[in-house]
Amino acid sequence: MQRRLAAILAADLVAYSRMIRKDEEGTLTRLRAAREDIIDPAIGRHRGRIVKLMGDGMLVEFSSAVDAVRAAVEVQRAMPAWNGDTPREEQMTFRIGINLGDVVVDGDDIQGDGVNVAARLESLAEPGTVCVTGSVHEEVRDRLGLPFRDLGPQQVKNIDRPVRAWQWREDAAVSAPLPEDVRPELPEGPSIAVLPFSNMSGDPEQDYFADGLCEDIITELSRNHEIFVISRNSSFSYRGLAMDVRRIGQELGVRYILEGSVRRGGDRLRLTTQLVEAETGKHVWAEKFDRPLSTMFEVQDEITESVVGAVGSEIWTAGLRGAARASDAAIGAWERLMKAWALIHRRRGDDILAGQRICRDEIARTGGEAGFHAALAAGCAQELVFVRGQRGAAEIIGEGMAAAHRAIERDPRSETAHAFLGLLLWVMGDGDGAIAEGEAALQINPNYVFAHLVIGAAEAYAGPDRFEAAMARLKHTIRLGPRDINMPWSYGHMATACFLAGRYDEAADCARTSVRLDPGNASVLRSLAAALALGGRIDEAKVAWVRATEVQDVSYDDILPLLDRLYRRQEDIDRYLDALRLAGAPFPASGKRATSTV
């Protein structure tokens, strides 16, 4: 009897029986198309073998757990766009389970407990998610940088022992607590985190609506200089996690938590909100709002005013957004803008480009309010980092700069437009301009994490004379957003500041923290290699360099134009490149220059 170790993927189509009863021919046609367009190509790209098809499901074998998870996540990420505007009851949605274990080979078939566990995990998975065993999670957690939620030991049918399960889903947050060394201290004065509002409408497509309300409340609260407000990305990292507010308060370092739920039915908007004292779990304030949808902006102002009053009655609440803007036409545009932001926030190539298209379409159709131009600028900045091979940097930056300037012309108080204009200026090599735009954003919203990050990045790359300012700024960024999606970049830029100041051990420590939070950041892995090399730890530096090339293999001609733009001093570029050569980078000797393409 032949045996082998394999990664086994089991998948099935959600609601297959109902769909077959309703439209057998149409369902089978769409399922076949989904396989041909999405599933089979993903399996092939990641070296999988389809063992068998079972009506609504399939069994696939991989030689690597990493390949199996990559294929599964690729499929789940691609299906929403593939489904497009198909009616919800006709959409193809899959559950996927993956196990790493021993299998019995029976010709082209495989059998055994390894297969059974994968099938049971698939049944545990929520629609659109991937559920994996603990052994699979151990293989992929430091290699793929994907967020998994620990489901704990699961008792599954026909398996004697409990199975430890982890679940990946899009925009999931890791449920493990923040490490002690990155937990923030409680600030003086009022501080608050606004958790993502629960969507009670029963339609996942309305998540963007609840998110948009929540984001606007965060923004309005942030405009008050007296209140310390945690960033949107840190707050939203708790989406879907059943956690005690006291733990959330400890991890974010805030005194108060605002949570709530949204139900949208017809032309009515029903909102329930409550303010909780994080240390004790005591409810400070709660309110229900039941309003016509056309008064949505007025409801937002009511909530914000009530929260500010509950946190500290002495805080001035003037300057809240007026309700005069509310109209049915404005609601439609607002929803489109929230959809664009939801896509851009995901930081994946196809989603970023889709968010850009929404903005361009709205701008072409109506001229676009400031928010659409600001979102387009943000999308261009994200495209520079996360999209490869679509268009050149000069074209991306040109469109982003124009969009940011148009947003500022339409609304001079758009902190988003100022901050992303600052980012674009920084990657073009104008560090002073980036700092100025970041400061302009902070004049509008002093708690805007991304604006602090832009300033900190520009200061970090300016050289050792700006070391203290850069470190203070970046530490404040981490304090404002301890779970922010940008926190790995904050530590990465701190590593750069320490490196340029000759503090190589500190630089390595910062880089390691960044990599621990985001194992897939090749730029920070290169910083780690450089710091270790000049710190005399050559063997460790070579390991870091190899890891960086596994994530993103860049040539000398690829990296030099970017360094020329970001660093202020040639001597800093030379020192960084020399360090990478010590770490094993096959770069030519000092002296060769490349011409910037931007």
C-alpha positions as CSV (number, residue, x, y, z in Angstrom):
1,M,0.0,0.0,0.0
2,Q,1.6,3.2,-1.1
3,R,1.4,6.3,1.1
4,R,2.7,9.9,0.7
5,L,2.5,13.2,2.5
6,A,0.2,15.7,0.7
7,A,-1.7,19.0,1.1
8,I,-5.3,18.1,0.3
9,L,-7.8,20.7,-0.7
10,A,-11.6,20.0,-0.6
11,A,-14.0,22.5,-2.0
12,D,-17.8,22.6,-2.6
13,L,-20.3,25.1,-4.0
14,V,-22.6,26.8,-1.5
15,A,-26.3,26.2,-2.0
16,Y,-25.7,23.8,-4.9
17,S,-28.9,21.7,-4.3
18,R,-31.1,24.8,-4.3
19,M,-29.5,26.2,-7.4
20,I,-29.8,22.9,-9.2
21,R,-33.5,22.6,-8.3
22,K,-34.2,26.1,-9.6
23,D,-32.1,26.0,-12.8
24,E,-30.1,22.9,-13.4
25,E,-28.8,23.7,-16.8
26,G,-27.8,27.3,-15.9
27,T,-26.1,26.3,-12.7
28,L,-24.0,23.6,-14.4
29,T,-23.1,26.0,-17.2
30,R,-22.0,28.7,-14.7
31,L,-20.1,26.1,-12.5
32,R,-18.2,24.9,-15.6
33,A,-17.4,28.5,-16.6
34,A,-16.1,29.3,-13.1
35,R,-13.9,26.2,-13.2
36,E,-12.5,27.2,-16.7
37,D,-12.0,30.9,-15.9
38,I,-10.9,30.8,-12.3
39,I,-10.5,27.5,-10.5
40,D,-8.6,25.2,-12.9
41,P,-6.1,27.9,-13.9
42,A,-5.3,28.7,-10.2
43,I,-4.8,25.0,-9.5
44,G,-2.5,24.7,-12.5
45,R,-0.5,27.8,-11.6
46,H,0.2,26.4,-8.1
47,R,1.1,22.9,-9.3
48,G,-2.0,21.2,-8.0
49,R,-3.6,18.0,-9.4
50,I,-7.4,17.6,-9.5
51,V,-8.0,14.1,-8.0
52,K,-11.8,14.0,-8.7
53,L,-14.9,16.0,-9.2
54,M,-18.0,15.3,-7.1
55,G,-20.9,17.3,-8.6
56,D,-20.8,20.4,-6.4
57,G,-17.2,19.8,-5.2
58,M,-13.7,18.7,-5.9
59,L,-10.7,17.1,-4.3
60,V,-7.3,18.5,-5.2
61,E,-3.8,17.3,-4.2
62,F,-0.7,19.6,-3.8
63,S,2.8,18.7,-2.8
64,S,3.1,21.9,-0.8
65,A,0.8,23.5,1.8
66,V,1.9,26.9,0.6
67,D,0.8,26.2,-2.9
68,A,-2.5,24.8,-1.7
69,V,-3.3,27.9,0.3
70,R,-2.1,30.3,-2.4
71,A,-4.4,28.6,-4.9
72,A,-7.4,28.6,-2.5
73,V,-7.0,32.3,-1.6
74,E,-6.6,33.2,-5.3
75,V,-9.8,31.5,-6.1
76,Q,-11.8,33.1,-3.2
77,R,-10.4,36.5,-4.1
78,A,-11.3,36.2,-7.8
79,M,-14.8,35.0,-7.4
80,P,-16.6,38.2,-6.3
81,A,-15.4,40.0,-9.4
82,W,-16.2,37.0,-11.6
83,N,-19.8,36.9,-10.2
84,G,-20.1,40.7,-10.9
85,D,-23.7,41.8,-11.0
86,T,-25.1,38.2,-11.2
87,P,-28.2,38.0,-8.9
88,R,-27.1,36.9,-5.4
89,E,-29.1,33.6,-5.5
90,E,-27.3,32.6,-8.7
91,Q,-23.7,33.5,-7.7
92,M,-21.0,30.9,-7.4
93,T,-19.6,30.9,-3.9
94,F,-17.3,28.2,-2.5
95,R,-16.2,26.8,0.8
96,I,-12.6,25.4,0.9
97,G,-10.8,23.2,3.5
98,I,-7.1,22.3,3.4
99,N,-5.3,19.6,5.4
100,L,-1.6,18.5,5.4
101,G,-1.4,14.8,6.1
102,D,-0.7,11.2,5.1
103,V,-2.8,9.8,2.2
104,V,-3.2,6.4,0.8
105,V,-2.6,6.2,-3.0
106,D,-5.2,4.2,-5.0
107,G,-4.3,4.6,-8.6
108,D,-5.2,8.2,-9.5
109,D,-7.3,8.5,-6.3
110,I,-6.2,9.3,-2.8
111,Q,-7.9,8.2,0.5
112,G,-7.4,8.1,4.2
113,D,-7.8,10.3,7.3
114,G,-5.8,13.1,5.6
115,V,-8.6,13.4,2.9
116,N,-11.4,13.0,5.5
117,V,-10.1,15.9,7.6
118,A,-9.9,18.2,4.6
119,A,-13.5,17.4,3.8
120,R,-14.6,18.1,7.3
121,L,-12.8,21.4,7.4
122,E,-14.5,22.4,4.2
123,S,-17.9,21.9,5.9
124,L,-16.6,24.2,8.8
125,A,-15.6,27.0,6.4
126,E,-17.9,29.9,6.0
127,P,-18.9,30.8,2.4
128,G,-16.0,32.5,0.6
129,T,-13.4,31.5,3.2
130,V,-10.6,29.0,3.5
131,C,-10.4,26.7,6.6
132,V,-7.0,25.0,7.3
133,T,-5.6,22.7,10.0
134,G,-3.0,23.7,12.5
135,S,-0.3,21.9,10.5
136,V,-1.1,23.9,7.4
137,H,-1.2,27.1,9.4
138,E,2.3,26.4,10.8
139,E,3.6,26.0,7.2
140,V,2.1,29.2,5.8
141,R,1.9,31.7,8.6
142,D,5.5,33.1,8.2
143,R,5.6,32.7,4.4
144,L,2.4,34.2,3.0
145,G,1.5,37.0,5.4
146,L,-2.2,36.1,5.3
147,P,-4.5,36.8,8.2
148,F,-6.0,33.7,9.8
149,R,-8.5,33.6,12.7
150,D,-8.0,30.9,15.2
151,L,-11.2,28.8,15.5
152,G,-9.7,26.6,18.2
153,P,-10.1,22.8,18.5
154,Q,-13.0,21.5,16.5
155,Q,-14.8,18.1,16.9
156,V,-15.6,16.9,13.4
157,K,-17.6,13.9,12.2
158,N,-15.8,10.5,12.1
159,I,-12.5,11.9,13.5
160,D,-11.7,10.8,17.0
161,R,-9.5,13.6,18.0
162,P,-10.3,17.4,18.0
163,V,-8.9,19.2,15.0
164,R,-7.3,22.7,15.5
165,A,-8.7,24.9,12.8
166,W,-7.8,28.3,11.4
167,Q,-9.9,30.4,9.0
168,W,-8.8,32.9,6.3
169,R,-11.3,35.3,4.9
170,E,-10.8,38.6,3.0
171,D,-10.1,41.6,5.3
172,A,-9.9,39.2,8.3
173,A,-7.9,40.2,11.4
174,V,-5.6,37.9,13.3
175,S,-7.3,37.1,16.6
176,A,-4.1,36.7,18.5
177,P,-3.4,39.5,20.9
178,L,-0.9,42.2,20.1
179,P,2.6,41.4,21.4
180,E,3.3,43.0,24.8
181,D,6.2,45.1,23.3
182,V,3.9,46.9,20.8
183,R,0.9,47.5,23.2
184,P,0.4,51.2,23.7
185,E,0.1,53.1,27.0
186,L,-3.2,54.8,27.9
187,P,-3.0,58.5,26.9
188,E,-4.0,61.3,29.1
189,G,-7.4,62.8,28.3
190,P,-10.3,61.3,26.4
191,S,-9.5,58.6,23.8
192,I,-11.7,56.4,21.7
193,A,-11.8,53.6,19.1
194,V,-14.8,53.2,16.8
195,L,-15.3,49.6,16.0
196,P,-16.8,48.6,12.6
197,F,-20.6,48.7,12.8
198,S,-22.4,45.3,12.3
199,N,-24.4,45.1,9.2
200,M,-27.8,43.7,10.3
201,S,-29.4,43.9,6.8
202,G,-28.8,40.3,5.9
203,D,-27.0,41.4,2.7
204,P,-23.2,41.3,2.7
205,E,-23.3,43.7,-0.2
206,Q,-24.4,46.4,2.3
207,D,-21.2,46.1,4.4
208,Y,-19.8,49.1,2.6
209,F,-22.7,51.1,3.8
210,A,-22.1,50.3,7.4
211,D,-18.4,50.9,7.0
212,G,-19.0,54.2,5.3
213,L,-21.1,55.5,8.2
214,C,-18.4,54.3,10.7
215,E,-15.6,55.9,8.8
216,D,-17.4,59.2,8.6
217,I,-17.9,59.2,12.4
218,I,-14.2,58.4,12.9
219,T,-13.3,61.4,10.7
220,E,-15.7,63.8,12.4
221,L,-14.4,62.8,15.9
222,S,-10.8,63.2,14.7
223,R,-11.4,66.8,13.8
224,N,-11.6,67.6,17.5
225,H,-8.0,68.2,18.7
226,E,-9.1,67.3,22.3
227,I,-10.0,63.7,21.5
228,F,-7.4,61.0,20.8
229,V,-9.0,58.8,18.1
230,I,-7.6,55.4,16.9
231,S,-7.3,55.1,13.1
232,R,-9.8,53.4,10.9
233,N,-7.5,50.5,9.9
234,S,-6.7,49.6,13.5
235,S,-10.4,49.7,14.6
236,F,-11.5,47.7,11.6
237,S,-9.0,44.9,12.3
238,Y,-11.5,43.7,14.9
239,R,-14.2,43.1,12.3
240,G,-16.0,39.8,13.0
241,L,-14.1,38.9,16.2
242,A,-16.1,38.2,19.3
243,M,-13.8,39.9,21.8
244,D,-14.2,41.5,25.2
245,V,-14.1,45.3,24.9
246,R,-11.7,45.4,27.8
247,R,-9.1,43.4,25.8
248,I,-9.6,45.7,22.8
249,G,-9.2,48.7,25.0
250,Q,-5.9,47.3,26.3
251,E,-4.6,46.5,22.8
252,L,-5.5,49.9,21.4
253,G,-4.7,51.9,24.5
254,V,-8.1,53.8,24.7
255,R,-10.5,54.7,27.4
256,Y,-13.7,54.3,25.4
257,I,-15.1,52.0,22.7
258,L,-17.9,52.9,20.4
259,E,-19.7,50.0,18.8
260,G,-23.0,49.7,16.9
261,S,-25.1,48.1,14.3
262,V,-26.8,49.3,11.1
263,R,-30.0,48.0,9.5
264,R,-31.0,49.4,6.2
265,G,-34.5,48.6,5.0
266,G,-36.2,50.3,2.1
267,D,-35.9,54.1,2.7
268,R,-35.3,53.7,6.4
269,L,-32.0,53.7,8.3
270,R,-31.9,52.1,11.8
271,L,-28.8,52.6,13.8
272,T,-28.0,51.3,17.3
273,T,-24.9,52.7,19.0
274,Q,-23.3,52.3,22.5
275,L,-20.3,53.9,24.1
276,V,-18.4,51.5,26.5
277,E,-15.8,52.3,29.1
278,A,-13.0,50.0,28.0
279,E,-11.4,49.4,31.5
280,T,-14.7,48.3,33.2
281,G,-17.0,47.3,30.3
282,K,-19.6,49.7,31.7
283,H,-22.0,51.3,29.2
284,V,-21.6,55.1,29.3
285,W,-24.2,56.0,26.7
286,A,-26.5,54.2,24.2
287,E,-28.9,55.5,21.6
288,K,-31.1,54.3,18.8
289,F,-31.7,56.2,15.6
290,D,-34.5,55.4,13.2
291,R,-34.6,57.9,10.4
292,P,-35.4,58.3,6.7
293,L,-32.4,57.4,4.6
294,S,-32.3,61.0,3.2
295,T,-31.4,62.3,6.6
296,M,-28.3,60.0,7.0
297,F,-25.9,62.9,7.4
298,E,-28.0,64.4,10.1
299,V,-27.9,61.1,11.9
300,Q,-24.1,61.0,11.7
301,D,-23.9,64.4,13.3
302,E,-26.3,63.4,16.1
303,I,-24.2,60.4,16.9
304,T,-20.9,62.3,16.8
305,E,-22.3,65.1,19.0
306,S,-23.7,62.6,21.6
307,V,-20.4,60.6,21.7
308,V,-18.3,63.7,22.2
309,G,-20.6,64.8,25.0
310,A,-20.4,61.5,26.7
311,V,-16.6,61.3,26.6
312,G,-16.3,64.8,28.0
313,S,-19.0,67.4,28.2
314,E,-16.4,70.2,28.2
315,I,-15.2,69.4,24.7
316,W,-16.3,71.8,22.1
317,T,-18.6,70.2,19.4
318,A,-18.8,73.1,17.0
319,G,-17.8,72.5,13.4
320,L,-19.7,69.3,12.8
321,R,-20.9,68.7,9.3
322,G,-24.2,70.3,8.5
323,A,-27.2,68.3,7.4
324,A,-28.0,70.7,4.5
325,R,-26.1,68.4,2.1
326,A,-28.4,65.5,2.5
327,S,-30.4,64.6,-0.6
328,D,-31.3,61.4,-2.4
329,A,-28.8,62.3,-5.2
330,A,-26.0,62.8,-2.6
331,I,-26.8,59.5,-1.0
332,G,-26.3,57.7,-4.3
333,A,-23.0,59.4,-4.9
334,W,-21.9,58.7,-1.4
335,E,-22.6,55.0,-1.8
336,R,-20.5,54.9,-4.9
337,L,-17.7,56.7,-3.2
338,M,-17.8,54.2,-0.3
339,K,-17.6,51.3,-2.7
340,A,-14.5,52.8,-4.3
341,W,-12.8,53.3,-1.0
342,A,-13.7,49.8,0.1
343,L,-12.0,48.4,-3.0
344,I,-8.9,50.6,-2.6
345,H,-8.6,49.8,1.1
346,R,-8.1,46.1,0.2
347,R,-4.7,46.8,-1.4
348,R,-4.9,44.2,-4.1
349,G,-4.2,44.9,-7.7
350,D,-7.6,44.1,-9.3
351,D,-9.5,45.8,-6.4
352,I,-7.4,48.9,-6.6
353,L,-8.0,49.2,-10.3
354,A,-11.7,48.6,-9.9
355,G,-11.9,51.4,-7.2
356,Q,-10.1,53.7,-9.6
357,R,-12.7,52.9,-12.4
358,I,-15.6,53.9,-10.1
359,C,-13.9,57.2,-9.4
360,R,-13.1,57.9,-13.1
361,D,-16.6,57.0,-14.2
362,E,-18.1,59.3,-11.6
363,I,-15.7,62.1,-12.5
364,A,-16.5,61.6,-16.2
365,R,-20.2,61.6,-15.6
366,T,-20.6,64.4,-13.1
367,G,-17.2,66.1,-12.7
368,G,-17.0,64.4,-9.3
369,E,-17.0,65.9,-5.8
370,A,-13.7,66.2,-4.0
371,G,-14.0,62.8,-2.4
372,F,-13.9,61.0,-5.7
373,H,-10.7,62.9,-6.8
374,A,-9.1,62.2,-3.4
375,A,-10.0,58.5,-3.7
376,L,-8.5,58.4,-7.2
377,A,-5.3,59.9,-5.9
378,A,-5.2,57.3,-3.1
379,G,-5.8,54.6,-5.6
380,C,-2.9,55.8,-7.7
381,A,-0.6,55.8,-4.7
382,Q,-1.7,52.2,-3.9
383,E,-1.2,51.2,-7.5
384,L,2.5,52.3,-7.3
385,V,3.1,49.8,-4.5
386,F,0.7,46.9,-5.1
387,V,0.1,46.7,-8.9
388,R,2.8,45.4,-11.3
389,G,3.0,45.7,-15.1
390,Q,-0.1,47.7,-15.8
391,R,1.5,51.1,-16.6
392,G,4.6,53.1,-15.8
393,A,5.3,55.1,-12.6
394,A,5.3,58.4,-14.4
395,E,1.8,57.9,-15.7
396,I,0.5,56.7,-12.3
397,I,2.0,59.6,-10.5
398,G,0.8,62.1,-13.1
399,E,-2.8,61.0,-12.7
400,G,-2.5,60.8,-8.9
401,M,-1.0,64.3,-8.6
402,A,-3.7,65.8,-10.9
403,A,-6.5,64.0,-8.9
404,A,-5.1,65.2,-5.6
405,H,-4.9,68.8,-6.8
406,R,-8.4,68.7,-8.2
407,A,-9.7,67.4,-4.8
408,I,-8.0,70.2,-3.0
409,E,-9.4,72.8,-5.4
410,R,-12.9,71.4,-4.7
411,D,-12.4,71.0,-1.0
412,P,-9.3,72.6,0.6
413,R,-10.1,70.8,3.8
414,S,-9.8,67.3,2.4
415,E,-7.1,65.7,4.6
416,T,-7.0,62.6,2.4
417,A,-6.2,64.6,-0.7
418,H,-3.4,66.5,1.1
419,A,-1.9,63.3,2.6
420,F,-1.9,61.3,-0.6
421,L,-0.5,64.3,-2.5
422,G,2.3,64.2,0.1
423,L,2.9,60.5,-0.5
424,L,3.1,61.1,-4.3
425,L,5.5,64.0,-3.8
426,W,7.7,61.9,-1.6
427,V,8.0,59.0,-4.1
428,M,8.9,61.7,-6.7
429,G,11.8,62.9,-4.5
430,D,10.2,66.0,-3.0
431,G,10.5,65.3,0.7
432,D,9.9,68.9,1.8
433,G,6.7,69.1,-0.3
434,A,5.6,65.8,1.2
435,I,6.1,67.1,4.7
436,A,4.2,70.3,3.9
437,E,1.2,68.4,2.5
438,G,1.2,66.0,5.5
439,E,1.2,69.0,7.9
440,A,-1.7,70.5,5.9
441,A,-3.6,67.3,6.4
442,L,-2.9,67.4,10.1
443,Q,-4.2,70.9,10.4
444,I,-7.5,69.5,9.2
445,N,-7.4,66.2,11.1
446,P,-4.7,65.9,13.8
447,N,-5.3,62.2,14.3
448,Y,-5.0,61.2,10.6
449,V,-2.5,58.3,10.8
450,F,-1.5,58.3,7.2
451,A,-0.5,62.0,7.2
452,H,1.8,61.3,10.2
453,L,3.2,58.3,8.3
454,V,4.0,60.4,5.2
455,I,5.8,63.0,7.3
456,G,7.7,60.3,9.2
457,A,8.8,58.6,6.0
458,A,10.1,61.8,4.4
459,E,12.0,62.6,7.6
460,A,13.4,59.1,8.0
461,Y,15.0,59.2,4.5
462,A,16.3,62.7,4.9
463,G,19.4,61.5,6.8
464,P,20.8,61.4,10.4
465,D,20.1,65.1,11.0
466,R,16.3,64.3,11.0
467,F,16.6,61.1,13.1
468,E,15.0,62.4,16.3
469,A,12.1,64.1,14.4
470,A,11.5,60.9,12.3
471,M,11.5,58.6,15.3
472,A,9.2,60.8,17.3
473,R,6.8,61.1,14.4
474,L,6.8,57.4,13.5
475,K,6.3,56.3,17.2
476,H,3.3,58.7,17.3
477,T,2.0,57.0,14.2
478,I,2.1,53.7,15.9
479,R,0.5,55.1,19.0
480,L,-2.4,56.4,16.9
481,G,-2.9,53.2,15.0
482,P,-1.5,50.2,16.9
483,R,-3.4,47.8,14.6
484,D,-3.3,50.0,11.5
485,I,-2.6,48.2,8.3
486,N,0.3,50.7,7.9
487,M,2.0,49.8,11.2
488,P,4.6,47.5,9.5
489,W,5.6,50.5,7.3
490,S,6.0,52.6,10.4
491,Y,8.5,50.2,11.9
492,G,10.1,49.8,8.5
493,H,10.7,53.6,8.2
494,M,12.0,53.6,11.8
495,A,14.5,50.9,10.6
496,T,15.6,53.3,7.8
497,A,16.0,56.2,10.2
498,C,18.1,54.1,12.6
499,F,20.2,52.7,9.7
500,L,21.1,56.2,8.4
501,A,22.0,57.3,12.0
502,G,24.4,54.3,12.2
503,R,22.3,52.6,14.9
504,Y,22.4,49.2,13.1
505,D,21.2,47.0,16.0
506,E,18.2,49.3,16.6
507,A,17.5,49.3,12.8
508,A,17.5,45.5,12.8
509,D,15.1,45.3,15.7
510,C,12.7,47.7,14.1
511,A,12.9,45.8,10.8
512,R,12.3,42.5,12.5
513,T,9.2,43.9,14.2
514,S,8.0,45.1,10.8
515,V,8.6,41.7,9.2
516,R,6.9,39.9,12.1
517,L,3.8,42.0,11.4
518,D,4.1,41.7,7.6
519,P,6.3,38.8,6.4
520,G,5.7,39.7,2.8
521,N,7.3,43.2,2.8
522,A,10.4,42.8,0.6
523,S,11.5,46.4,1.1
524,V,11.8,45.9,4.9
525,L,13.5,42.6,4.4
526,R,16.2,44.4,2.4
527,S,16.5,47.0,5.2
528,L,16.9,44.1,7.7
529,A,19.7,42.6,5.5
530,A,21.5,45.9,5.3
531,A,21.3,46.6,9.0
532,L,22.5,43.1,9.9
533,A,25.4,43.4,7.4
534,L,26.8,46.6,8.8
535,G,26.1,45.4,12.3
536,G,28.6,42.6,11.6
537,R,26.0,39.8,11.5
538,I,26.8,38.7,7.9
539,D,25.3,35.2,8.1
540,E,22.0,36.6,9.3
541,A,22.2,39.3,6.7
542,K,22.5,36.7,3.9
543,V,19.5,34.8,5.2
544,A,17.4,38.1,5.2
545,W,18.6,38.9,1.7
546,V,17.5,35.5,0.4
547,R,14.1,35.9,2.1
548,A,13.8,39.3,0.4
549,T,14.5,37.9,-3.0
550,E,12.0,35.1,-2.5
551,V,9.3,37.8,-1.9
552,Q,10.4,40.2,-4.6
553,D,13.5,39.6,-6.8
554,V,14.7,43.1,-7.9
555,S,17.7,44.0,-10.0
556,Y,20.1,46.8,-9.5
557,D,18.5,48.8,-12.3
558,D,15.1,48.3,-10.6
559,I,16.1,49.5,-7.2
560,L,18.5,52.4,-8.0
561,P,15.9,54.9,-9.5
562,L,13.7,54.5,-6.4
563,L,16.7,55.1,-4.1
564,D,17.7,58.2,-6.0
565,R,14.3,59.6,-5.5
566,L,13.7,58.7,-1.8
567,Y,17.1,59.4,-0.2
568,R,18.4,63.0,0.2
569,R,22.1,62.2,0.4
570,Q,24.2,60.2,-2.1
571,E,26.4,58.9,0.7
572,D,23.3,57.2,2.3
573,I,22.5,55.4,-1.0
574,D,26.1,54.2,-1.3
575,R,26.2,52.9,2.2
576,Y,22.9,51.1,1.8
577,L,24.0,49.4,-1.5
578,D,27.4,48.5,0.0
579,A,25.5,46.8,2.9
580,L,23.3,44.8,0.5
581,R,26.4,43.7,-1.4
582,L,27.8,42.4,1.9
583,A,24.5,40.5,2.4
584,G,24.9,38.8,-0.9
585,A,23.2,41.2,-3.4
586,P,24.7,40.7,-6.9
587,F,25.0,44.4,-7.5
588,P,27.8,45.9,-9.6
589,A,30.5,47.8,-8.0
590,S,29.9,51.4,-6.8
591,G,29.9,54.0,-9.4
592,K,27.3,52.8,-11.9
593,R,24.2,55.1,-12.0
594,A,20.8,54.6,-13.4
595,T,18.5,57.3,-14.8
596,S,15.2,57.9,-13.0
597,T,12.1,57.2,-15.0
598,V,10.0,59.6,-13.0
